[in-house]
């Protein structure tokens, strides 16, 4: 079934991007897969299911609506850690994205 023209532009991120690891430490230790949220520097429009943050002194958006699981071989370097407050914002956005009950 062909896609209509309104869906012809690919909206998901392409190529390497920084990301926020959201899988738990135990899974990250034992599994070859890691669950992440990609980041983008495109901050034109921010939705309630996205989180604004700074990375290397530049504004970035955590794309909570583009959650994915990747093989750890696709990762390069660790950039740093995020605050508990930022993780709480991400958790709220995950609840919106996945329609989870609080």
N, C-alpha and C positions, 0 to 999 in steps of 0.2 A: 504494500500500500504506500503510495508516494506521500511525502510530507507536503503540507500546504506551504505556500510561499511565506506565511508569517512565521513558520518554524525553520526556515532555510538558514538563518544565521545561528551558528553554534554558540551557545552561551556558556558552556562549561569551560573551565580553564584548560589551556593547552600548554604543554611544555613544563619545564621545571619551575617550581615556585616554593617560597618558604611555606612552612606549615606548622600547625599546632598539633602535637600528639595528644590525643584524648583517650587512647586505650590505657588501661591500668598497668601499673609497674609489673605485676605478675605476668600478665599477658605479654608485655613487651620483653620480658626475660625469657619466657619459654616458647613463644610462638614466632614463626618466621614472618608473621604478618603484623602490621601496626596500623591502627585506625587513626586517621588524621583529619584535620580541617585545613584546607588550603587558605592562603592569604593572597590578597591582591593590593596593589598600590592605587588602584582605581577607586577613588573615594567620592565620585560625583553624586551617587545616590546610595544611601544606606537604609536598609530595611530593618524591621524589628527582629528578624531572624539572622541578622548579621551584627558583628561587634567591631567597633572602631578601636584601634590600638596603635601604638607606636612601635616601630621596629627600626633600630639603627637611626633614631631621631626623625623618621619619616612616618607619616600617617599611613596606615594599612587597614584593610577590612578583613576580618576573619569570616570566611564564607561558610557559616554553619550549615547552610542549606546544600553544600556540596561535600558532605561527609563521605569519606571513602576509606577503604582498607588497601594498603599497599605492601608489597614485599619489602622487607627491610634492606634488601640489596639496592633499592632505588634511592636510598638516603645518602646524603653526603655528610656535611658537618652539622654539629649541634650549635645553634646560635645562642641559646640561653634558656632562662626559665621565666615563667610569667607569675604574676602575683595571684594570691588567693582571690582578691577582689575581681580580677579579670576572669578567672576561672568561674566565679559565680555568675558573671554576665554571660559567659559562654554557656553555662548550664541552663540559664533562663532561655537563651536563644535555642538551645537544643530542645527544650520542652515545647517551644512554639513550633519548631520545624517538624518534630516527630509527633506532635499532638499528644505529649505525655501528660498524665495527670500529676499534679503537684502533691 
